[in-house]
Amino acid sequence: MKKLFILLAIFSLSFSSVWAQDESQTEEEVEVKDSSSIEIKTEKIIIQTEESEEKKEKLSSKESNEEKEPEFPEYNVPSYEVIEMDGNSSAGINTGMTMFLPSITPEMAADIWRDQIGEYKASRKLSKESKVHKFKDGEVRAIDMLIPSISSNLIDVYTTFEEKNNGTQISSFYDLGDGTYLTKGDSPTKYEIATGMFKTYGKDGTIAVINEEVKMEEKNLKSLEKEQKSLIKEKGSLERKIENNLKAIEKMKAEIEQAEKDIETNLVEQKRMIQEVDFQKKVVNYVKSKLTKVQ
C-alpha cells in the first residue's frame, strides 16, 4: 500500500511539473505572438507612412512641373489728354497744345505726324513752298498747310518731339499768320478741331506702336516655332539612329553567336590536328629510323 501511495505522489509531482512547463511555454508563445503581431503592425504603419510621403512628393512634383499661365501686366490705354501751354519751337515761344504718348520714340512719333499733317499740303497752284520738312533737331515743320476747318488761309504748323518717361512729349503750334497762334480762348471751336486731330494722331501713334510690338513678338514666335520644329526633327533623327543601332546590335549578336560556334568547331579541329601532328611526328621518326638502319 505504501508503495502505491509513493507511486501516486511521484506521478502527481511529475504531472504538475509538466503542466507548469506547458503553461510557461504557452505564455511564451503568446508573448511571441503578441510581439510579432506588434512588429507586423508597426511595419505596416511605417510602409503606409512611406507610401503617403511618396504620394505627397509625386503630387508636389507634378504640381511644380505643370505649366502655369503667364501673368501679363494690365494694359492701360493712353488718355490722349491735350493740354494748352506756352512752349518753345523754331518759331519762338508761343501758345500751343501738348500731349504725352507712352512707349514711342521721338523718331517714330515724328514719322507718323509727318504722314498725318502731310495730308494737308496745299496744291502747287496755291503754294510752291507747301512742304512737310523732315524730322530735324527734335522738330517737324509743316509750311503752308491748308486745313479748311481751322483756317481758310495757308498756315504753318511747328511740332516738337521730346523724349520723356519712356515715351514722347509732343507739342504742336499753329501759326495762323501775322504772328497769330491758335488758342482756346481766341478760337475755341477751331481749337477743339485741332485738339481732335491731335487725339486722332495720338491714337494712330499708339496703334503703330502696338503693331510694331506685334511684329516683333510674331517674329519671336516664328523663331521659337522654327526651333521647335528643329527639335522634333532632331528627335526623329535620334530615334532612327537608335533603331539602326539596335539592328546593328542584333546583327553583331548573331555574328558573335556564330563566332562562338565557330570557336567550338575550331577547338574540336585543333584536338584532331594535335592527334594528327603527333601521329605524323611518329611517322617522321619511323622513316628516319629506317635511314639509320640502312646507313
Buried (B, 14 or more C-beta within 10 A) or exposed (E): EEEEEEEEEEEEEEEEEEEEEEEEEEEEEEEEEEEEEEEEEEEEEEEEEEEEEEEEEEEEEEEEEEEEEEEEEEEEEBEBEBEBEEBBBEBEEBBBBBBBBBBBBBEBBBBBBBEBBBEBBBEEEEBEEBBBEEBEEBBBBBBBBBBEEBBEEBBBBBBBBBBEEEBBBBBBBBBBEEEBBBBBEEBEEBBEBBBEBBBEBBBBBBEBBEEEEEEEEEEEEEEEEEEEEEEEEEEEEEEEEEEEEEEEEEEEEEEEEEEEEEEEEEEEEEEEEEEEEEEEEEEEEEEEEEEEEEE
